[in-house]
Amino acid sequence: MTSPRALPRTLLLAGGVGGMLALSGPPLPQHALAALPAFFFSPLLLTLIREQRPTRAALTGLCAGIGFGLWALRFALDVLARFAGFGPALAWPTFLLLVVLQALPLALALGLARLADTPHSSRLHLTLPLALAGSFGVVPMLFPWHLGHFTLPWLGWAQVAELGGLPLVDLLTAMVGCCGLVALQSRSRRLGALTAMWVVGMATFGHLRLSAVSAGRSTAPQLPVGLVQPNITVAEVRAGLSPAARLAILERLSAEADAQGAELTLWPEAAYPLRVSRDALEQRHPSALAGLAAWRGQGVDAQRPPSDVRPGGQDDTRAIGGLGSGESAEAARVGARGRAPRVLGAMTGTGPCTRWNSLVVVDGAGAPMAHVDKRELFPFAEWIPLWAWSEGLQARFPCGSEQVGTGEPVVDVAGARVGLLNCHEDVRPGRAREATLAGARVLLNFSNDAWFGASVQPELHRIVARFRAIETRRDLVRVVNTGRSGHIAATGEERVVLTRHQAQATVVRARLLAHETLSVALGDWVPPLALVLLVACVAERVGLARRR
């Protein structure tokens, strides 16, 4: 049992272990040895909690999670201060609360691991990996982080995600580290041999799958996709960069993508700078996106939109566009006639508090063909927690939430069935699985990470997104306002990565794939199984204690 005097030192060491993992990335180095901190993380924690009661083990896990979050989530403090308008007196407590909340899965995992362990800690090397996989798989987080994320430098190891998703990578990574440590400490040749065989087996599996998936991609049909990274910052918009000027940037880059042979061009989340009438969009009215009049070679009077697209038969220039007459004329002169269809991020709605964050598919003439609404709303930005119970929040934020999208996140465009993931929907494995099960042969993500400035958050976003490609065995093409846009192959390899904070356009050749993985077919099967095994261990321990 850990003495009270030793507890502060243990908690400090736990914070250091968490900080070690955070410092190992991002950005993640490319060499496979850079994955070693991920394999050391769990055995170091095992050493710290081996003699602790479950409550103290949970406290140790909390400190390790806080140590991780203080470094990995440092971008949140800047976002709260610069973009949310929080002063230091409010920004720091909010940031620390976020760090603590993000540490809860690790606290739960370590407490549960000791609870399911024997009194003499004879199976902690098994219960700790199970607890990590179970806890991180079921506890929601605003910015999800997993042990498996840090194994990506060893790309072959990460390939096991196609069998059970990221939780399986978490489980196996922790299991190898913990079993290896126990084998060394107990001098167990049998356990050491089993651990070594497991590592060799998984490495072989990863190598074979990398080769097989790469071979399958090489013969699959291609879809040339144009990426438009406009690099329009929050500061520029707040300084008064007009909708017409933003459209000019987007149209110029789109013309570059067209010239490079794009058959489908992507604009980032909410890049289209005008509010789109929901009624006009659902009626597929050619003038629904007034700012795209240049594609049709004609102007649209945004001051008086056509009567059949006005919500309720009333003029609503904010809904249909909102450009002044001079800006409308300027937008109509922008760029050349479009050739490829586009998928545009846009805000659509019927009223001030009835709006959707949408992805709109338009043809080469700028007329809407289809749309998919965002289903995973981001807390505080798109919905306000506790809004319904707080008069203060209601006074500050008249609209408590955007509308949640419904329907399948897939569309048929440019001769392919594509899955559309809006912003952090590529962080949620369930959304990528849903699109794949609906027949998507390639996944497209549309994000706006401009709010995070020059921080590390966009790099974290990229890491998480790479696992969606492995889990589904689909190429994932990402277009991000300020970067990094890019193309992730179905192996998890990054084929193209654009430079951050530069306006760029390029064309990537995504492969259209159809293989269904075990991870897609079975969903999140690892966390429930891990929790069931842990409950069985707890029940056994309780039963033994009662019989004594």
Number of C-alpha atoms within 10 A of each C-alpha: 8 14 9 8 8 9 16 12 12 21 21 14 19 27 22 18 23 27 20 19 24 22 15 17 19 18 13 18 15 12 11 14 11 17 25 17 19 24 23 20 21 27 23 17 22 23 15 20 26 21 17 19 16 22 16 20 29 25 23 28 28 29 26 27 28 28 26 25 24 21 16 23 22 16 18 23 22 21 18 20 17 16 14 14 12 16 11 12 9 12 20 17 12 16 22 18 12 20 23 19 17 24 23 22 28 27 27 23 26 31 26 26 31 28 25 28 24 18 16 9 18 12 17 27 26 19 28 28 29 30 29 29 31 29 24 23 24 14 13 13 14 10 14 16 21 19 22 26 24 27 24 25 18 19 21 22 23 29 28 22 25 24 21 22 29 29 26 27 25 29 24 21 27 28 24 23 23 27 23 22 22 20 19 12 9 10 11 12 11 10 17 19 13 15 20 15 12 15 16 12 12 18 19 14 15 21 15 14 17 20 13 12 18 14 11 14 21 10 11 13 12 15 19 19 26 30 29 30 33 28 24 20 19 16 14 12 13 9 9 9 14 15 21 23 16 19 23 19 19 26 24 18 24 30 22 19 27 24 13 16 18 26 20 25 29 29 29 31 26 22 26 23 20 23 23 29 29 23 20 24 23 14 14 18 17 20 26 27 27 26 31 27 25 24 22 18 14 11 19 23 19 24 17 13 20 17 11 13 25 20 18 11 10 11 16 20 20 18 28 32 26 21 25 15 14 10 17 24 20 18 25 23 17 22 18 15 18 21 21 23 23 29 26 21 27 24 23 26 25 21 13 11 13 13 22 24 24 23 30 24 24 22 20 16 19 25 24 24 21 18 22 23 25 24 20 18 21 16 11 12 11 17 17 18 13 11 19 10 9 10 11 9 16 15 10 10 13 11 17 19 21 21 19 15 16 10 8 16 26 25 20 14 18 18 9 17 19 22 29 28 29 29 25 21 21 28 24 15 22 15 22 29 22 18 24 27 17 16 20 25 24 28 29 24 24 28 27 24 24 19 20 21 20 15 17 17 20 25 17 21 20 22 21 24 25 25 29 30 26 30 29 34 29 32 29 30 28 29 27 28 27 29 29 24 28 24 26 27 24 29 29 26 17 16 14 18 14 20 14 19 18 15 18 24 23 24 24 21 18 26 22 21 22 15 13 17 21 15 24 24 15 13 17 19 18 23 22 15 14 23 21 13 17 23 15 13 19 19 14 15 16 14 11 11 10 8 6 5
